Amino acid sequence: MAHDIKELRKHLFETIEGLKSTDKPMEIERAKAISQVAQTIIDSARVEVKFAELTGQEAQSEFLAEKKPRPNGQLPQETPAHKGLSTGKHLGPS
């Protein structure tokens, strides 16, 4: 099993499906626990990216997907330094 953002999303969508199930719905407390653990994983990845930014290093997290060239051969553009991974949350001083 891969431990990356793609796998985390898969588990979160499975949790949503479990909550929506009418035959055997997932317990709310279990879904909350899954959500809290997922948020902790996301927060730790955010810290890795921020540390790399502040120290001038390239983020080398196994959790985050590698940048892959688009069909036109170009890499995706960098996220501005003042934003979170993709949440738009402000991470640094104003």
C-alpha positions as CSV (number, residue, x, y, z in Angstrom):
1,M,0.0,0.0,0.0
2,A,1.3,3.4,-1.0
3,H,1.3,6.1,1.7
4,D,0.7,9.2,-0.4
5,I,-1.9,11.9,-1.0
6,K,-3.7,9.7,-3.6
7,E,-4.1,6.9,-1.1
8,L,-5.3,9.3,1.6
9,R,-7.9,10.7,-0.8
10,K,-9.0,7.1,-1.6
11,H,-9.5,6.4,2.1
12,L,-11.4,9.6,2.7
13,F,-13.8,8.9,-0.2
14,E,-14.3,5.4,1.2
15,T,-15.2,7.0,4.5
16,I,-17.8,9.2,2.8
17,E,-19.2,6.2,1.1
18,G,-19.4,4.3,4.4
19,L,-21.2,7.2,6.0
20,K,-23.7,7.3,3.2
21,S,-24.4,3.6,3.2
22,T,-27.9,2.8,4.2
23,D,-27.2,-1.0,4.7
24,K,-24.3,-0.7,7.0
25,P,-23.4,2.9,7.8
26,M,-20.0,3.7,9.3
27,E,-20.1,4.9,12.9
28,I,-19.7,8.6,13.2
29,E,-16.9,8.3,15.8
30,R,-14.9,6.1,13.5
31,A,-15.4,8.6,10.6
32,K,-14.3,11.4,12.9
33,A,-11.2,9.5,13.9
34,I,-10.3,8.9,10.2
35,S,-10.8,12.6,9.5
36,Q,-8.6,13.6,12.4
37,V,-5.8,11.3,11.4
38,A,-6.0,12.5,7.8
39,Q,-5.8,16.1,8.9
40,T,-2.7,15.3,11.0
41,I,-1.0,13.7,7.9
42,I,-1.9,16.7,5.8
43,D,-0.6,19.1,8.4
44,S,2.7,17.1,8.6
45,A,3.1,17.4,4.8
46,R,2.4,21.1,5.1
47,V,5.2,21.5,7.6
48,E,7.6,19.6,5.3
49,V,6.8,21.9,2.5
50,K,7.1,25.0,4.7
51,F,10.4,23.8,6.1
52,A,11.8,23.3,2.6
53,E,10.6,26.8,1.6
54,L,12.2,28.5,4.6
55,T,15.5,26.6,4.2
56,G,15.7,27.0,0.4
57,Q,15.5,23.2,-0.1
58,E,13.4,21.2,-2.4
59,A,10.5,19.5,-0.7
60,Q,11.3,15.8,-0.8
61,S,8.2,14.2,0.8
62,E,7.3,10.7,-0.1
63,F,3.7,11.7,0.7
64,L,3.5,14.4,-2.0
65,A,3.3,13.4,-5.6
66,E,6.3,14.1,-7.8
67,K,5.8,16.9,-10.4
68,K,5.2,15.2,-13.7
69,P,5.5,17.0,-17.0
70,R,2.2,18.0,-18.6
71,P,1.4,16.9,-22.2
72,N,3.1,20.1,-23.4
73,G,6.3,19.0,-21.6
74,Q,6.2,21.8,-19.0
75,L,6.2,21.2,-15.3
76,P,3.3,22.6,-13.2
77,Q,3.9,26.1,-11.9
78,E,5.0,26.5,-8.3
79,T,2.4,27.4,-5.6
80,P,3.1,30.9,-4.2
81,A,5.1,30.7,-1.0
82,H,2.4,32.4,1.1
83,K,-0.2,29.7,0.4
84,G,-0.7,26.2,1.8
85,L,-0.5,23.0,-0.2
86,S,-3.7,23.6,-2.1
87,T,-5.9,24.9,0.6
88,G,-5.1,28.6,0.1
89,K,-4.5,28.9,3.8
90,H,-1.9,31.5,4.8
91,L,1.1,29.8,6.3
92,G,3.6,32.6,7.1
93,P,3.7,36.1,8.4
94,S,1.6,38.8,6.7
